[in-house]
Amino acid sequence: MSTADRKVKEKEQLKTLILDSARKLFVEKGVAQTTIRSIAQHIDYSVGTVYVYFKDKNAILNELHTQGFAQLSSFFEVPRHVEDPMERLIAMGRLYIKFALENPDMYELMFTLKAPMDVLSAADEEEWKEGTNAFAFLKSTVEQCISQQHFKGHQPEPLTFMIWSLVHGMCSLHISNRTTGVRLQNAEHIVAAGFEEFVTILKKE
């Protein structure tokens, strides 16, 4: 590896370190309580080093939010070519749960913390195509299900929102340890089990 290539790799590694540390601090301490200085201290670098990569805290939030939706979209690439829309919808639900439970800090930042939405409202639409594309893919799958006589009498957009909300709610309750708090018998696997119950309902439509 050349000196130039090594420097590029080191820069990418440091940027990743900053983002990973910021994500943890945002979730643990809250966005308002997290500063560029606290991020720098967390990774044992100077404040100036962080500013080399990001102009402010919002830029870090923007990068993390975009990164999260890009990761989620990559999960959805797996079932994209499943021809049966109902089977595709079910596969998407299972993969969504897998993403959420394997990336709890990122998931909370994407869907629980309010602060990223302040950044989102000020961002160019092109910067956030990952989020809109993920929802559009889900909605188009629901529309195809309706065209094949599933979900009779339902409207695509509110139905899509309801399906997303249900799966999100299960993931969020589990990540925030609410599932253990109510003493469920199988709390560790309740999200997957709950989704399979939902699948049974879907297939009855």
N, C-alpha and C positions, 0 to 999 in steps of 0.2 A: 504494500500500500504506500502510495506517495505521500509526501508531507502535506500537500494540498488536500488530498482525499482524507487523510487523518484529521486535519483541522475541520473539515466539513462534518465528519462523523462526530467529532467532539462537540461541535456547536449544536448538532441535532440532539445529542444525548443530554446536553445541558438544558436545552429548551424543553425536552421531555421531562426532565427532573423538575424544572420550574412548574410546569403544568400539573404534574402528578402531586406535587406538594401543595400547590394552590387549591386543587380540587379537594384534598383531604382537609385543609384548613377551612375552606368555605363551608363544608358539610359539618365539621366538628365545632367551629367557633361562630359560624355565620359570616355572611359576606361583609356586613357592615363592620364587624369586629376584626376582619382580616385586612391587613395593610401590605403594601409592597415590602415594607421593612420586615414584617413578621414572616412573609414568604422567604425573603432573603436569609433571615436568621434560621429558618427551618431547614434550609439546604446548606447553610454555612458558607454563603457567598455574600458579597457586598450588594447593597441596594443598587448601586450603579450597574452591576452585572445584569440584574433583572430588567432594568430600564433599557439595556442594549437590545433585548428581545421583545419587550412590550412597553408601549408608551404609558399605559396606566392599568389600573385594575380591571376596568371594563374591557380592555383589549384581551386580557387573560380570560375573562368570562366568555367573551365572544368566541375565542379560540376553542375553549373547552366545550361550549354548547354545540358549536359546529362539528367538532370532533366526535361528540357523543352521537349526534344524529347520523353522521357518516358511518359510524360503527353499527348503529341499528340498521341502517339501510343495507349494509353489507350482509347482515344476518338474513334480511329479506331476499337477498339474491338467490338463496338456496331454493325456495319454493316458487320463484318467479315463473318457471317454465312448467309448473304442474298444470295440466290442462283442465282438470275438474276444479271449478272455482270453490266449491265447498271444501274439498280436500286441501286446496291451497289456503283457504281461510283458516282452517284448523291448524295447518302446519305453521302459518304465520303466528298464531296465538302461542303455540308451543315454543317457537323461537323467540318471541317477544319475552316470554317468561324466562327463558334461558339467559337472554341478554341481561334482563333486569337483575336476576339473582346472582349472575356471575360478575356484574359490575355495579354493585349497590351504591357506591359513592357517586359514580357518574350518573346513575339513574336518578338519584335524589337531586343532583344539580340540574338535570334536564327537566324533571317533572314536578319537583317539590319546592325547591327554592324559588322565591319570587324574583330575586335580583336579576337573573339572566334575561327575564322578559323585558326589563327596562332597557337592556342593551339591544334586545331583539327589535324593539319598537323603533329604534334609531338606526338599525342596520339596513343596508341595501337589500332588496328582495333577493338578488342573485346570491348573496352571501348565505342565505338561509334556505336554499333550494332543497337541502337534505331533509329538513323537517317537513316541508310542504310535499315533497315527493313521497315520503313515507306514508303520510296520511292519504295522499292521492292514490297510491297503490292499494291501500286497504279499502278505500272507497270504491275503486274500480272493481275490486274482487267482489265486494258486496253487491254492486250493480249487476255483475255477471251472474251471481247467485240468484238474484231476483229475476233476471231474464230467463233462468232455467227453472222457474216456478218455485223457488224457495222463498221464504219470508213474504208470503202473499199479504198484501195490504199494508206493507211497510214502506217508508220513504228512505232512500239510500243514505242521505247525509246524516239525519238523526239516528238511524240504525247503526251506521258506522261509528258515530260518536258513542252510542250506548255500548257497543261491543268493546271499543277501545277503553272506555271508562271502567267497564267491569273487570277486564284483565288488568288494567292499571291499578285498580283498587286492591285487588288481591296481592299484587306485587308490592304495592306501597305498604299495606298492612304488615306483610311479612318482613320487609326491610326495616320497618320501624319497630319491630319486635312486638307488635300488637297481637300477633297470632299466638305467641307464647303466653302473653298476659291473660288470655281468657281460658288457659289450661285445656287447649285442644289435645286430644289423644295422640294425634299424629301431626303436630305442629310443623315439624321439619319438612314434611312432604305435602302439606295441606294445599299449597298453591297449585301444584300439579294435579292433585286429586280434585280440587275444586274446578279446575279447567276441564277435566274429563267429564265432570257432571254437566258442565255447560255444553260440552260437545254433544252429550246425549240429548240435551234440549234442542240444540241446533238441528240435529238430524231428524227430529220429530216434526220440524217445520214443513 
